[in-house]
Amino acid sequence: MALRSEWTGQACPIARSLDVLGDPWVVLILREVFTGNRRFDTLKAALEIADTVLSRRLSVLVEQGLLSKEPYAGTTRKRMEYVMTDKGADTLPVLHALGLWGRRHTTPPVAGQALRIYCMRCGEEAEHADWCVGCAKPLTVDTTGWRRARSPEILLELGSVGRR
């Protein structure tokens, strides 16, 4: 979803990517889905986002193939959750790059609070968005863990929560 312009016809892949990922809400929704937060109500609460804004962004993510919409059991009324697709999983290095850049170049509201990215193969904290320096292997959804600023004591293994 473009913020200001339509860039799908551009030769530049960065411009075309911004058509999908250039909205900050889209990136924050992806962050939440990577951590296992897949339902509308819990996404709304975590992001403190208006229903209409969340609904529109989720529709775009499904339409673009980054998330799929699947029913979940246990309710009398048909309810849907949003599941990360392979195309969506390919955005992980983008989120990592934003997190690493933000840690290096912005000031957190509470000193020391920051997203920490770990390689689940070797346990090293990531210094790069897509590659583990410790074991010289790529960071993927299945091999990455996050310690989030709001709960640094918990190491979330993305492969176990972000996708089915």
C-alpha positions as a Markdown table, in Angstrom:
| # | Residue | x | y | z |
|---|---|---|---|---|
| 1 | Met | 0.0 | 0.0 | 0.0 |
| 2 | Ala | 1.6 | 3.2 | -1.1 |
| 3 | Leu | 1.7 | 6.2 | 1.2 |
| 4 | Arg | 1.7 | 8.9 | -1.4 |
| 5 | Ser | 2.3 | 7.5 | -4.9 |
| 6 | Glu | 1.8 | 4.4 | -7.1 |
| 7 | Trp | 5.2 | 2.8 | -7.8 |
| 8 | Thr | 4.2 | -0.7 | -9.1 |
| 9 | Gly | 5.3 | 0.3 | -12.6 |
| 10 | Gln | 8.7 | 1.5 | -11.6 |
| 11 | Ala | 11.9 | -0.2 | -12.8 |
| 12 | Cys | 13.4 | 0.2 | -9.4 |
| 13 | Pro | 12.6 | -2.8 | -7.1 |
| 14 | Ile | 13.0 | -0.6 | -4.0 |
| 15 | Ala | 10.2 | 1.7 | -5.3 |
| 16 | Arg | 8.0 | -1.4 | -6.1 |
| 17 | Ser | 8.7 | -2.8 | -2.6 |
| 18 | Leu | 7.6 | 0.4 | -1.0 |
| 19 | Asp | 4.2 | 0.0 | -2.7 |
| 20 | Val | 3.7 | -3.0 | -0.4 |
| 21 | Leu | 5.9 | -2.4 | 2.6 |
| 22 | Gly | 6.1 | 1.5 | 2.7 |
| 23 | Asp | 3.2 | 1.9 | 5.2 |
| 24 | Pro | 4.5 | 1.7 | 8.8 |
| 25 | Trp | 1.4 | -0.1 | 10.0 |
| 26 | Val | 2.1 | -2.9 | 7.5 |
| 27 | Val | 5.6 | -3.4 | 8.9 |
| 28 | Leu | 4.3 | -3.4 | 12.5 |
| 29 | Ile | 1.6 | -5.9 | 11.6 |
| 30 | Leu | 4.2 | -8.2 | 10.1 |
| 31 | Arg | 6.3 | -7.8 | 13.2 |
| 32 | Glu | 3.3 | -9.0 | 15.3 |
| 33 | Val | 2.5 | -11.9 | 13.0 |
| 34 | Phe | 6.1 | -13.1 | 13.1 |
| 35 | Thr | 5.7 | -13.4 | 16.9 |
| 36 | Gly | 2.6 | -15.5 | 16.7 |
| 37 | Asn | 0.0 | -12.7 | 17.1 |
| 38 | Arg | -2.4 | -13.7 | 14.3 |
| 39 | Arg | -5.9 | -12.7 | 15.3 |
| 40 | Phe | -7.6 | -9.4 | 14.6 |
| 41 | Asp | -8.5 | -8.6 | 18.2 |
| 42 | Thr | -5.0 | -9.3 | 19.6 |
| 43 | Leu | -3.4 | -7.4 | 16.7 |
| 44 | Lys | -5.6 | -4.5 | 17.4 |
| 45 | Ala | -4.8 | -4.5 | 21.2 |
| 46 | Ala | -1.0 | -4.9 | 20.6 |
| 47 | Leu | -0.8 | -2.2 | 18.0 |
| 48 | Glu | -3.4 | 0.1 | 19.5 |
| 49 | Ile | -4.7 | 0.6 | 16.0 |
| 50 | Ala | -8.2 | 1.5 | 14.8 |
| 51 | Asp | -10.4 | -1.3 | 13.4 |
| 52 | Thr | -10.6 | 0.4 | 9.9 |
| 53 | Val | -6.9 | 0.9 | 9.6 |
| 54 | Leu | -6.1 | -2.6 | 10.7 |
| 55 | Ser | -8.7 | -4.1 | 8.5 |
| 56 | Arg | -7.4 | -2.2 | 5.4 |
| 57 | Arg | -3.8 | -3.1 | 6.1 |
| 58 | Leu | -4.6 | -6.8 | 6.7 |
| 59 | Ser | -6.6 | -6.9 | 3.4 |
| 60 | Val | -3.6 | -5.5 | 1.5 |
| 61 | Leu | -1.2 | -8.0 | 3.1 |
| 62 | Val | -3.6 | -10.9 | 2.1 |
| 63 | Glu | -4.1 | -9.4 | -1.4 |
| 64 | Gln | -0.3 | -9.1 | -1.9 |
| 65 | Gly | 0.2 | -12.7 | -0.6 |
| 66 | Leu | 2.3 | -11.9 | 2.5 |
| 67 | Leu | -0.4 | -13.3 | 4.8 |
| 68 | Ser | -3.1 | -15.9 | 4.3 |
| 69 | Lys | -6.5 | -15.8 | 6.0 |
| 70 | Glu | -7.5 | -19.1 | 7.6 |
| 71 | Pro | -10.3 | -20.1 | 9.9 |
| 72 | Tyr | -9.6 | -21.2 | 13.4 |
| 73 | Ala | -11.5 | -23.7 | 15.4 |
| 74 | Gly | -13.2 | -23.4 | 18.8 |
| 75 | Thr | -15.8 | -20.8 | 18.0 |
| 76 | Thr | -19.4 | -20.9 | 17.0 |
| 77 | Arg | -19.0 | -18.0 | 14.6 |
| 78 | Lys | -16.5 | -18.3 | 11.8 |
| 79 | Arg | -13.4 | -16.4 | 12.8 |
| 80 | Met | -10.2 | -15.9 | 10.8 |
| 81 | Glu | -6.6 | -15.6 | 11.7 |
| 82 | Tyr | -3.7 | -14.3 | 9.6 |
| 83 | Val | -0.9 | -16.7 | 8.8 |
| 84 | Met | 2.5 | -15.8 | 7.4 |
| 85 | Thr | 3.2 | -17.1 | 3.9 |
| 86 | Asp | 6.6 | -17.8 | 2.4 |
| 87 | Lys | 6.4 | -14.5 | 0.6 |
| 88 | Gly | 5.7 | -12.8 | 4.0 |
| 89 | Ala | 8.5 | -14.7 | 5.7 |
| 90 | Asp | 10.9 | -13.2 | 3.1 |
| 91 | Thr | 10.3 | -9.8 | 4.7 |
| 92 | Leu | 12.2 | -10.9 | 7.9 |
| 93 | Pro | 15.5 | -9.4 | 6.8 |
| 94 | Val | 13.7 | -6.1 | 6.2 |
| 95 | Leu | 12.3 | -6.1 | 9.7 |
| 96 | His | 15.7 | -7.1 | 11.1 |
| 97 | Ala | 17.4 | -4.2 | 9.2 |
| 98 | Leu | 14.9 | -1.7 | 10.5 |
| 99 | Gly | 15.4 | -3.1 | 14.1 |
| 100 | Leu | 19.2 | -3.0 | 13.9 |
| 101 | Trp | 19.2 | 0.5 | 12.3 |
| 102 | Gly | 16.8 | 1.7 | 15.0 |
| 103 | Arg | 18.9 | 0.3 | 17.8 |
| 104 | Arg | 22.0 | 2.0 | 16.4 |
| 105 | His | 20.5 | 5.4 | 15.5 |
| 106 | Thr | 17.5 | 6.1 | 17.7 |
| 107 | Thr | 17.1 | 6.6 | 21.4 |
| 108 | Pro | 14.7 | 4.2 | 23.1 |
| 109 | Pro | 12.2 | 5.7 | 25.7 |
| 110 | Val | 13.8 | 3.5 | 28.4 |
| 111 | Ala | 17.6 | 3.0 | 28.3 |
| 112 | Gly | 18.7 | -0.4 | 27.2 |
| 113 | Gln | 15.3 | -1.4 | 25.7 |
| 114 | Ala | 15.7 | -2.7 | 22.2 |
| 115 | Leu | 14.8 | -5.7 | 20.0 |
| 116 | Arg | 17.6 | -8.3 | 20.1 |
| 117 | Ile | 17.9 | -10.8 | 17.3 |
| 118 | Tyr | 19.4 | -14.2 | 17.9 |
| 119 | Cys | 20.5 | -17.1 | 15.8 |
| 120 | Met | 18.8 | -20.2 | 17.2 |
| 121 | Arg | 21.5 | -22.5 | 15.7 |
| 122 | Cys | 24.5 | -21.1 | 17.6 |
| 123 | Gly | 22.9 | -18.7 | 20.1 |
| 124 | Glu | 24.8 | -15.6 | 18.9 |
| 125 | Glu | 23.2 | -12.2 | 18.8 |
| 126 | Ala | 22.8 | -11.0 | 15.2 |
| 127 | Glu | 24.9 | -8.2 | 13.9 |
| 128 | His | 23.4 | -8.3 | 10.4 |
| 129 | Ala | 19.9 | -8.4 | 9.1 |
| 130 | Asp | 20.1 | -11.7 | 7.2 |
| 131 | Trp | 23.3 | -13.6 | 8.2 |
| 132 | Cys | 24.7 | -15.0 | 11.4 |
| 133 | Val | 28.3 | -14.1 | 12.0 |
| 134 | Gly | 28.7 | -16.8 | 14.6 |
| 135 | Cys | 27.8 | -19.8 | 12.4 |
| 136 | Ala | 28.0 | -18.2 | 9.0 |
| 137 | Lys | 24.5 | -19.2 | 8.0 |
| 138 | Pro | 21.4 | -17.3 | 6.9 |
| 139 | Leu | 18.9 | -16.0 | 9.4 |
| 140 | Thr | 15.5 | -17.4 | 8.5 |
| 141 | Val | 12.1 | -17.6 | 10.3 |
| 142 | Asp | 13.0 | -21.1 | 11.3 |
| 143 | Thr | 16.5 | -20.2 | 12.7 |
| 144 | Thr | 15.8 | -16.8 | 14.4 |
| 145 | Gly | 14.7 | -15.8 | 17.8 |
| 146 | Trp | 13.8 | -12.3 | 19.1 |
| 147 | Arg | 14.0 | -10.8 | 22.6 |
| 148 | Arg | 11.6 | -7.9 | 22.4 |
| 149 | Ala | 12.0 | -4.7 | 24.3 |
| 150 | Arg | 8.7 | -5.1 | 26.1 |
| 151 | Ser | 9.6 | -8.7 | 27.4 |
| 152 | Pro | 13.4 | -9.1 | 27.1 |
| 153 | Glu | 13.4 | -12.2 | 29.4 |
| 154 | Ile | 11.5 | -14.2 | 26.7 |
| 155 | Leu | 13.3 | -15.5 | 23.7 |
| 156 | Leu | 10.7 | -16.0 | 21.0 |
| 157 | Glu | 11.6 | -18.6 | 18.5 |
| 158 | Leu | 10.0 | -17.3 | 15.4 |
| 159 | Gly | 9.8 | -20.6 | 13.6 |
| 160 | Ser | 7.6 | -22.0 | 16.4 |
| 161 | Val | 5.1 | -19.1 | 16.5 |
| 162 | Gly | 5.1 | -17.1 | 13.3 |
| 163 | Arg | 3.9 | -19.6 | 10.7 |
| 164 | Arg | 2.0 | -22.9 | 10.5 |
